[in-house]
Amino acid sequence: MKKKFLMITTSLAMAAVLAGCNSSAQEGRVEDYIGVEAAKSAALSASQVSSTGATFSAAELSERNGIPYYEVDFTANGLEYRYAIDAQTGTVIDSSSTAATTTQQTTTANSGTATTTTGAIDEARAKQIALADAGVSESDTAFLWAKLDWDDGAQVYDVEFYVPSTSSEYDYEIDANTGTIRSKDYDAENYNPNTNSATSGNTTGAASSSVKSEDEIRQIALAKVPGATANDIRLHLDRDDGRLRYEGTIIYQGMEYEFEIDAYSGAIREWDAESVYDD
């Protein structure tokens, strides 16, 4: 009888331990995560890099501000990529690319070796980094130039290019030593909005009648952020130099997008994006 009681007690203890383990797994909801391989695929897809051309240095689950994500780092085409991938949806919530640091060995006079590290980028690399970030190919641009300059004691490349098909002008400032994008700006310039004016001297009433509604502007902005909904956007109508424009913000999947859209044509005049994790 005593032996049977001990066996029952042991079984109950083991069941409690197993139940505790199962509860812990459910709290972490690890079973809902996409997995490391899927996170790597998402990063490769976002960077437009093939799996055969990438060398991964990190791919691991992490967490920040209560948000689980996969940190994925890899090198390809002379660039080092770093991605934060939402662990449950596979959405890119943060990304950056810098010029890959290379090392070379030089023979010393004493037949030894010394390792020299070089990481400075050239003008061509600065252009490549800017184009890759904008998702634009050089063949799509009407002009593309880069100029070496100084900003707050740091040597930088000012990169600018224009895409006629979208009437969009891009401006980038890229660190000349690391390839890090220090700032970027997107403007829809040189466009010809149609105000449907009846006469050149009477624009007030005609312009007012052709102003797009908030719903129309909301759809234009949300189309640039797949997955975002009306709950993620805030916008208001404003006037600049006598012309109406919509200004707004979209916060979605760890990213904050600020924009300015012409109220008459619906052309996106400005579009800035940054991670909400940036200080």
Secondary structure, DSSP 8 states (H G I E B T S, - for coil): -HHHHHHHHHHHHHHHHHHHHHHHHHHHTGGGS--HHHHHHHHHHHHT--GGG-EEEEEEEEEETTEEEEEEEEEETTEEEEEEEETTT--EEEEEEEE--EEEEEE-TTS-EEEEEE----HHHHHHHHHHHHT--GGG-SEEEEEEEEETTEEEEEEEEEEGGGTEEEEEEEETTT--EEEEEEE--S-------SBTTB-HHHHHHT---HHHHHHHHHTTSTT--GGGEEEEEEEETTEEEEEEEEEETTEEEEEEEETTT--EEEEEEEETT--
